[in-house]
């Protein structure tokens, strides 16, 4: 199993030119999680990403939802070792106790299941659980849909915070996962404008409206909300891929000890922005 040790020493031991090995953590809930994994696999197969996905861990099981089953089928189709542990079933088997009382127990169970596997780093790509022990067991990078100093929490709140703040730009960061949720050292950022063509008319539509009321109706169907979310998703996949490329090349230190790298130019190029 990978640990929080020295990545350079670990990779040197495997030989020069060896691909970066990655443990992939996901909740496999929707298109975002599926798209991140598929984009990574497609780029690996094209030869443009010197990475090997050593295993995939998902906190769901087959039959839980159709979207989860689709995610699991993607993993199986690439013969990647798959480790599953349903957080829903885990909670039920522990008397439906509050999840904040079960996080560490769940992590311990996950760690035991993962002992046969190893990786240079781990990536949380749509992994929806707070993982206080897992992030100590692995050098872990988390994709977070807000810029440093912005939203802590889910992507939905990140979009609403952009709207409520009348901000000119949005973006994402990749940071080291720690026990402090969404507050670990940042290793990379990517930002984009939410003004200009495709946005200004949508901002005008909500001028004078209370954002709290808009959250109730029309909610996430608000055209401006959808536009910001779509722009974010368009960039999320190349952002993660470019970050992994930079880690593999030694330009980004996944422990967070190096400088923050702004990947906006290369991400915008990939996204057609």
N, C-alpha and C positions, 0 to 999 in steps of 0.2 A: 504494500500500500504506500502511496505517496505520503510525504509528510511535509512539514513546514521547514525543511532543511534547505541547503544551498542548491538552487536549481542548476547553476552552471556546473557544479561538481557532479550532480546527478546525470546531466546530459553528457559530460565528458566521459563518464564511465561507460556510456552506451556506444561511444565511438563517434568520430567526427561525421557530420552529415546525417546523423540519425534524426528522424522526424521528432518534433515535439509531441509527447503523448499527453492526451487530454481525457480527463474523466468528465462526462457531460451530465449535468443534473438538470432535470426539468419536471414540471408538473403535467406537461402534455395536455393542457386544457383547451388550446385553441389554435387558430391559424398562426399567431405570433410564434408560439413555441415550435410548431411544426416547421414553419418557414425558416427559422434560425438554424435548426438542425439540417434541413434539406439544403439550404444555401451552403453550409459548411461542407457537407458531404459532396455536393456538386463541385465545389471549388477544390477540394482534396482530389477528387477523381480527375479533374482537369490538369492537375499537376501544379496549380498556382498556390497551393497552401501546403507547406511541408509539415503536416500534422497527421497524427494517427489518433483516432478516437478509441481509447483503450476500453472504455465501458460506458454504458448509459445507465443512470439511476433515475427512476421515476417513482414518485410517491402515489402511484395509482396502479391498478391492475386491469388486465384484459376484461372487457365486459362492463367496465364502470361507466364509460360514455363512448359514443361513436367517435368523437374527436380523439379521445385517448387511444382507442383501438387503431385509428389511422396512424397515430404517432408510433405506436408499438410495431405496426406493420412496416413502417419505414425503417426502424431499427433492425428488425428481423431480416428485411430484404438486403441489408448490407452486412449480415453476419457479424454484428457487433455484440459482444457480451452484454446481456441485459440483466439488470438487477431491479426488482420491483418490491416495494413495501407500501401497501396502501395506508396512508395516514388516516383515512376514514375508518377502515377496518381496525386499525391499531387503536383508535380512540374508543370504538365500540367495545373492543375486547378489554379495555381498561375502564369500564364503567362510565363511559362518556364524561370523564373528568374534563375540566377546562383545559384547553390546549396549552396554555402557558404553564400548566403543571406537568405536561407530558413531553414538552420539546426535547429535554435532555434524554429522557428514556427512549424516545423515538430515534434520536441521533445515535445512541449507543447501539440500538438494534440495527440501524443502517450500517454503522461502522463494522459490526460483526459480519454482516452479509458481504461487505466490500473487502474484507481482508484478503481474499484470493487475488484481488486486482491491484494494479499499481498504475500510476500516471505521474508525469512531471508536474502538472497543474490540474486543477478542476475549474470548470466553468458553470456558473449558475445562469442558465438561459431560459427564463420563464419558470424558475423554481420558486414556488410561492410560499415556501415555509421559511421561517426564521430558524437558522441552524447553528446554535451556539457551540456545539461540540464538533460538528462536521467542519466548520471553518477553522477549527484549531487542528484538525487532523490533516487537512489538505491546504496547500497554497491555492486559494480560491479567488477567482475573478467573477464579479457580478455585473450584469448589464442592468443599468438603472435608467429609466426614461426621464431624467431631469438633469440639469446642469448642476455643478457644485454650488452649494448654498441654496439650492431650490428645494423642491418637494421631497419629503421623506414619505415613502409609501407607494401606493399602487399607481399605475400609469393613468388611470382615469382621473385621479386627483391632480396629477401633474398637468394634464391638459386643462382642467378647470382652473388651476392656479395661473396658467398662462393667460387665460381669458379674463379671470378676475383682476389680474394685475395689469391688463392692457399692455402686455409685454411686446417687444419688437422681435424677439427671437425665442426659440425653444431649442431643445437638444437633448443629449444623453451623455452619460459618463460611464466608464467602466472602472470599478474600484475593487480594492481588496476586501473580501468579506471578513467581517469581524463580529464580535458579540454586540457591537454598537450598530444597530440596523441602519444600513445605507449611509454610514458615516466613516467607513474604512478609508485608507489612503487611496486617492484617485490616481489612476495610471494613464487614462486617456479620456479625451472629450471630443465631442462633435456637436456643432451647432448649426442652425439654419434659421433664415428669416421667416417670420409669419406676417410679413407685410408685403405690399406690392401686388403684382398680378396673382390672381387666384385667392387672395386673402382680403384685400381692402374692401371689396363690396360686401364680404361676409361680416367684417367688423362693423360696417355701416348699418347692416341689418339689425344689429343688437344695440346700437347706440341708444342710451337712455333706459335700457332694460336692466332690471335687477338680476345679477348673476345667480343668486339663490333661487329666484323664481324660474330662471331658464334651466337650472339643474333639475327642477321638478317636471317642467314641460317646456320644450320637447326633450329635455335630457340629452342623452348621447346621440340623438337624432338631429341635434342642432347642426346646421351645415358648417359653421365655423369649427365646432368640436370635431366633426368628421374630417374636415380638411387638415387640421393640425395632427390628428391621429394618423391619417394616411401618410402625411409627409414624414412623420416620425418613423412609421413602419418601413417606409421606402428606404430609409437610411440605417435602420437598426441592423439589418443583415450585413451590409458592407462594413459597417462600423465594427461589428464583432470580428468579422473576417480579417479586416486590416489590423485590428489589435492583435489577433493571434499571429498574423504574419510578423508583426513587429516584435512580439515576444520570442518567436522562433528565431528571428534574426539577431536577437540580443539588443534591439533598440528600446524595448520596454522591459523594465524590471517588474515581474509580476508580484514581487513582495511589497511593492510600493515604496522602495527605498530610493528610486530614481526620480527624475523630473517628470512632470505631467506632460504628455505628448498630445498636441492638438492635431487630430486627424481630419479636421474639417475639409481641407482641400481635396484629399484623396477620396473621402466619402462623398463629397458633392460631385466629384467627377464620376464616380460609380453610379450615383443616383440620378445623374443627368441634370443636377441642379446648377 
